[in-house]
Amino acid sequence: MIQQELGLILNKMYNEAKKGEKVTMIHLFGIKYGNIIKENNYSFKDIVKNANISETYVTEITKGANLAKYVKER
């Protein structure tokens, strides 16, 4: 999986999120894909740019990626 694909996934998760759950979806993206991003030395910032969402979400994705070792998606 390449950064552009991850950007498309992030964009879809963000734009299809229910009202009030956009940031939750950003965190979930970090949980689901954080390891892939880190293992491949991808840039969170570049993925956010590819997703065409605010760069302020880089921090939120990083939080999700850090949570990945403690939580599992249900």
Stockholm file with secondary structure:
# STOCKHOLM 1.0

chainA/1-74         MIQQELGLILNKMYNEAKKGEKVTMIHLFGIKYGNIIKENNYSFKDIVKNANISETYVTEITKGANLAKYVKER
#=GR chainA/1-74 SS CCHHHHHHHHHHHHHTCCTTCHHHHHHHHHHHHHHHHHHTTCCHHHHHHHHTSCTTHHHHHHHHHHHTTTCCCC
#=GC SS_cons        CCHHHHHHHHHHHHHTCCTTCHHHHHHHHHHHHHHHHHHTTCCHHHHHHHHTSCTTHHHHHHHHHHHTTTCCCC
//
